[in-house]
Amino acid sequence: MSTDLPPQPSESSDDNTLSSLTLDLPGHSSGKVREAWVLDDDRRLLVTTDRISAFDRVIGTVQHKGQVLNQLSAWWFANTADVVANHVVSVPDPNAMVVVDATPLPVEVVVRGRLTGSTSTSLLPRYQAGERVLYGHQLPEGLVAHGPLPEPLITPTTKAEVGEHDQPVTCEEVVSSGLVEEGLWNEVQKAALALFARGVTLAANAGFILADTKYEFGLTPDGKLIVIDELHTPDSSRFWEAKSTDALVAAGANPESFDKEPVRLALKALGYRGDGEPPELPAQVRQETSQRYVSLFERMTGTEFQPGATPIGSRITNTIAAYQGKR
């Protein structure tokens, strides 16, 4: 494979965010937030952009978001490797990760510890509408908005194509519909609950409540189950300020979030819930989101956030060229 990768044009906004990237590598694919390429030796390159999505739509960019997600995921993967194996091979750039080229399972595994959320797949709106059997789980009467569930629940969804909406399914339907074989699905559920338990503990140590999170799992080329994509980031999880949550919940207010829930609420305030062209995300919302993400990173990892060199696209291109040249 050629190691001469000249800088390629990347689409960046005026505040040095990365919205897309072109690299001279094969097998390119693009998700809502990440770009991926095929490397040799059963490896893939993942680049986390600064794109932000809500209601399954990309709605703009947020400064430092991609770097926070990439580096925070790396931290979580390192601190949960004894619980469940993961796909990380190396982290050659603040926005990039080299990973095992695993085959993703066709479900997203959401673990919920609180009755919360604002999307159509969340528990709170449906519970408030009178539903008591959600994702096959029987919920008791009298649960409080944003309060704890009797126990963490696994609430799977299908994986939608970009621009489409994830669809809720029950654990039984995951097996009966042929999405995942029963034995493997049992392994997935055990792994997800163990990861969530570790996440709750480490988040509490940093002064956060991990209210819920989304996991993606895959199979290595030799058939081993691993956790992939991202882990316990403010994109995939709801993190709340622990010291203020009880008082806010008791007052019927929303918890203090360190994730993208305020982005969803801002969009809902603009009348958008995922259908049609999304409105432009206000600059103040973007700035506050960046600050929340950076603050979460610093408190969780106990390290100061150091923004990578800009322009981001050229930096990544040069870093990956150097990485390829050393292999």
N, C-alpha and C positions, 0 to 999 in steps of 0.2 A: 504494500500500500504506500502511495506517495506520502512523504512527510512535508512536502512543500505546499503549505496551505496559505496562499496569499490572503490578506485581509479582505473580507467580503462585506458588502453593504448590509448594515442592520438598520432596522427602523427604530429610531430612538426619539423621544420627545425632548423638549427643551430642558427638562429637569433631569436629564441623563437616566431615563428609564429605558429598559430593553423590551420592545414589543415583539420583535421577531429576529431571526438570525439565519444566515445562509452559511453553510460550511461545505467544503468539498469532500463530503463523505457520503457513502451509499446508505440506502435504506431509510431515508428520512420519513418521519411521521410527526404529526403535530396534534397535541391535545389542547385543552382549554388554557393550560398554563405552561406546559412543558413541550420542548422540542426534543426529538430523539433521533439518533443515527446508529447504524450498525458498525461495530468494530469487529476485529477478528477475535478468535479464541472464545467464542460464545460470550462476548461482551457487548454492551451498548453504552452509548454516551447520552446522558440526560442533561439538558440545559434548562434551568428554571428561569423563565422570563419574569418580567414585572407585570404581566397581564393579571387582572383580577376578574373573577367570574362570580356571578350571583344568579340564582334561579336558572342555572345551567346555561347562562349566556356570558360571553366576554363583554365587559362593560368599560374597559379602559386599562390604564396602567397606574401603578403606585410605586413611588420611588423606594428603592432598597428591598422591595418585597421579595424578588427572586432570590437575592442573596440570603435574606433571613430564612426563607423556606429551605433553601439548599443546606445552609450551615446548621440550622436547627434540626432538620431531619437527620443530618449526619451525627449530631450530638445524641439524639434520641436512639438512633440505630446502634450507636456504640454503647449506650446505657441500657439497652434491652436485648443485646445479643445473647445473653445467657438465658433469656426467656424464650425467644423465638429467633431463629436464624433469619438473616436479611440479605438483601441483594448487593450491598455496598462492596465494591472492590477498592476504590480510591476516590479522593476528592481533589482533583487537580486544580480547580478554580473555584472562587467563591460562589459562582453560579452554576457550576458543573459537577457532575458525579459520574464516574464510570461504574457500571453495575453489571451483574450477571444477566444475561439475556434470557430471562425467565418467560414462561408462557403464562399470561395473566388468567386467573379464574374469572368467569363472566358475571361475577356479582361483586358489589361493594358491600362490605361488612360494617355496618354502623352499630356501635355499642353506645347505649344511652344510660346515663346514671341519673338524669334529671328530666322532669316533665317540662320541656322547653321547646323553642324553635318557632320559626315563622314561615317556613316553606310548606308546600303541599304534602311533603313526605315526613314532616315533623310530627311529634306526638301532641304538642300543646294545642294547636288549632283544632285537631280532630277530637281531642278529649273535651275541649270546651264546647264543641258542637254536639256532644252527647255520646260519642263513640266510647265504648269500654273494652272492646276487643280490637286490639291494634297489633298488626303483624303477627296475629295468632296468639298474642298474650292477653290474658284477662287482667285488666287494671281495676283496682278497687275504687269505690266512691271516695270523695273527699280529698283527692290529691290537690295540692296547691300549685299554681303556676310557678314554674322555675324551682319548685321544691324537689326533694329527692324521691326517686322511685323506690318501691320496696326492695328491689335488687337490680343490678345492671341487666339491661335487656339487649339482645341482638335483634336488630331490625334491618334485614338485608334490602337492597334495591338492585334492580338490573342496571347495567352500564349503558347509558344512552350515548348515541353518537353526538358529536359536537353540535350544539344548537337544539338538540332534543332534550326531553326531560326524563330523568331516572324514574323508574316505576317501582313502588313498594311490592315486596313479595314476603311470604312467610318462610320460616325455616323449613317447614314441611314442603312448601312449593319449590324451594331450591332443589330438593331431591326429586320430588315427583315429576317436575317438568324437565328433568334431565340436565339442569344447569351444572350441578356438581354431584358426583357419586356419593352415596351415603357415608361410607367410611371416611372419605376425604373431608366431607362437610363436617363431620363430627370433630375431626382434627382441627379444622379451621375454627370452629366455634370455641374449642378449648384454648387455642392459641390467642384468639381475639380477646377473650375474657382475661387471660393471663397478662396480655399486653396492657389492657385497660387498667387492671389492678396496679401494675407497675407505674403506669402513667399517673394515676390518681395519687399514688404515694409521692412520686418525685415532684409533681405539680404542687402538692400540699407543702412540701419542703421549701418551695419558692414562694409560698403565699397565694397560690391559685387553687381554684376548684376546676378540675377537668370535668365538665358537665356531660360531654359526649364527644365522640370522635368517629372517624371513618378510616377503615383499613382496606388495603388491597393486598391480595395474596396471589402468588404465582408458583409455578413448578419449575425447578431447574431442569436443565437438559437430562439429568439422571433421575428426575421424578421426585425430588425433595421439595417439601412445602417450605416456602419462605415468605416473609412480608416484603412488599415492594412499594414503589412509587414514593410516597412521603409518609412521615410518621409524626403524629402529635404536633402538627404545625397549626398556626392560627387560621390557615385555609381549611384544614381538614377537621378541626376541633373547635369546641367552644371552651374558652378559658375565662373564668371570672375571678375578680378580686375577692379573695376569701374573707378578708376582714370586714367587708361591707355587705356581703351577699345576704346574710340572715336578716339584717335590718331592712334592706331593700325589698326582699321577698315578703317580709311581714307587712310592709307598707303597700304591697301590690305593685311595686315598681320593677323595672327591668334591672338585672344585675349589671355591674360595671364590667363590660366586656373587653377582652384583649384579643379579639379575633375579628372576623369580617361580618359578624351579626349587625353592627351599626350600619354597614354598607347596605345590607338587605333592608333594614328599617328605613334608611334614607330613600332607597328606591321605592319602597311601598308608600312613603310619604309623597313621592312624586307621581303616584298612581301606577307604578309599574310592578307587575308580579310575574314577569317572565314571558309574556306573550308579545310578539311584535318587536319592533326595533327599540332597544333600551335607550333611555335618556342619557345625556352626558352626566357623568358623575361630578358633582360640584367640587371645586378645587379644595375647599376646606375639608370635605369628607376624605378626599384623597390624602391630604396632609395629615389629618388626624389618624387615618388608618396606618400610614407609614410610621407615625410615632408609636402607636400601639404595638405594631409588629416588632419594632426595634426594642421597645421596653420589655416585651415578653421574652425576646431572645436574651437580653442582658440578664434579666432576673433568673431565667431558667438555667442558663449556662454559667452564670457567675462571672462572665467576661464582658469587656467593653466591646461594643460593635464597631468594627473598623471597615468602613465602606471600601470596596474594591476600586481599583483604578478605572478611570473613564477615558475614552468611550468604552462602554462595556463590550460591545460586539467585537471590536478589534482586539481587546484584551483576551477574550475567550478564544478567538481564532488563533492568536499567537501562543496562548497557553496550551491549547490542544495540539498544535503543531509540535511544540517542544515535547509534550507528553508522548506523542506518537514516535518522535525521533529517538526517545530513550528506550523504547520497547524492543 
